[in-house]
Amino acid sequence: MIRAKVIGAGGYGGVGIVELLLRHPEARIVALVAKTETGMRMSELYPHLQGACDLTIHPPEAPEAQAEADVVFFSTPDRVGMGSAEAELARGARVIDYSGDFRFRDPAVYAEYARRLGKPEHHDSPHLLPDTVYGLAELHRNEISTDRRLVGNPGCFAVSMLLGLAPAVREELIDPASIICDGKTAVSGAGKKPAPNFHYPARYDQMNAYRLTGHQHVCEVEQELGALAGTEVRITFTAQVVPACRGILSTLYGTLRDGVTADRVQEIYRDFADANPFVRLLDHESAGGTQYVRGTNVCSLLPTVDERTRRLRLVSHIDNLVKGQAGNALQNMNLLFGLPETTGLDQPGQFP
């Protein structure tokens, strides 16, 4: 049985991984840790967990928070994991970090990521970066293996963009210099902490673009696409918030290379979906949308070719709190412990 500890248990990412661990046949939660809501039972904070998870949330300094675990999920803001992961690794645990702390092996790329967030650009544990792996199984399945100990879980926007664009870049269907990404996220992507711009009157019936001068997830998307292309990749990305609870819709564009046909595009994406259990390929007649992936670890993709402009258009849907966060983290846990990656995740969502 895999002993799991969740640090940052009180937030959306924390409750998300708790929900998934509770139904995982090979996992058991041994400790819940947070800086807020300490002393509360998880089921007091989230009443839907009454009788399912009544564990107490402990502060980081409490003896209970030092419980030995086989895997530790850091569902925490940037710069928390880089200061605390080493202690958990020293205890023999594997670490899966939700933030950007371990998404980059190059300190210079991390510095650019941090700069876009207005955070200190130095990394407190740069010696750990060579040991981390970018935790998107569809691109790094063989690296997220039983001999790996540190995984940087991807950003939610990055998941939706990379799963859409990776096959096209890897198979040289498009010119990587032509990529444009339009991403729309639900309000839960901003996390649980209240903020004036996410107060109900400010968000109801309101859509807006944000971080137009440079979104932090661009750094990891360019890192991963550049590795696939074998050359530097720069994308144009517009992030937007829409008045919905959960979900990401990304529409992605790239100019087709000479000779690439619509049939070739469909073949490549069909092979990609066949090779990855959480990628679902839609056809033109399929019902698509965030509603149909809600609560699942699935990314649904709809690739189409605009023959008039010779552009590839990809529509990608994920649940930002599952495939974009906790579900992807559990998928990584399964691979780290040699389990089928679908374990505890092979369930349909909810409708409506």
Phi, psi and omega in degrees: 000130181278121179273123186243137173243137180243118177256127190089037189293338188278346182273182181297319178294325179292311180293330178297315180287328175299313178303317182287320179296327181298331181254010178276127186289345185243014185233152177217131179280127181252341180199142172241130188228140175197164176270342178239167182058022181292146182087345177277149168282146181304325182283345171284319180289320180233090187301339179292349179264007180303127181083345179259320177215096180255019180294149178276142176273124184252149174289159184302331183275353182289148177303324181296332180287346180269008182306138178290139181220158176274331178218139178237124175263121174264093176267065193228162177293169176305144175082357174278308182300320183296339179264345186237343185296324185299323179295321178291322177297322180295333177280356178099005181276158166266147186238133173238115186252128182282340188273188177276005187300326185233028177274349188230132176275339183264118179302331180292323178290320175301319182299321178294319176302312182295322180300321181294336178267356183072028181251164177305138187273348179278148177259130184286341180227059183297336180292344178273342186299322178297342183265354184274162175226142178287120194274054172246104189301326183296341176250334188228035184304316184290334180277333179273077190237181186292346177263006179264143185239346186222124183231132173263108180294139183289163170286154186295313177300320182298320178301311184294323180285315184293319180294331176284317189268334188305313180298321182292322180286314183298321182267009176057042176281331186230161172282115184296342178282354186256007191285130175233133183236129176243116184238133178238125182242149174284168189293331181297343177298340178278355179088183188275334186296127182296147177209148183305320182289348180245011171295145188310312180297333180280339184256331183298129177062028183231131173233138179206151173274156181209163181049049181290340179278354177152102178278141186296331183289344176301325183300314182284327177295315179293324177300312185286319179292324177298321178296322179289323183279339184074019179203165179296137179238134174234130182243159170256124185229130174243117178264137180224150174252135179238155184282072176224162183280311184212150179127151172229133171244117177244131173247123193237139186230145173203147180281127181292142173287159180302135175089350180282127182253165177298324178295321178296318177301312181297322179298314181297316183286331175293318177296320180297316179294321180296329183274351187228115188296341182253016173249125182242124181267126178261149171257178188295339182263356184285149170285122180233164178143166182295333180299331186270355173244002182302129178079006181244167175263022185267143165248121177261136184236136175234099178268133176222157179244128172267101184295331183293320182256356183057044177244143169271132176239126180240129175251126185237133178235132170220162164274116185297336182267351180247276178299332179276359183201266191292321180294318176297323178296319179292322174303317176297318178301315180303316181292321179298331184252016174072022179265158171304134188294345179275355185302126180077002184235354186273058178232147177289165177278204180240148180218138001280000000 
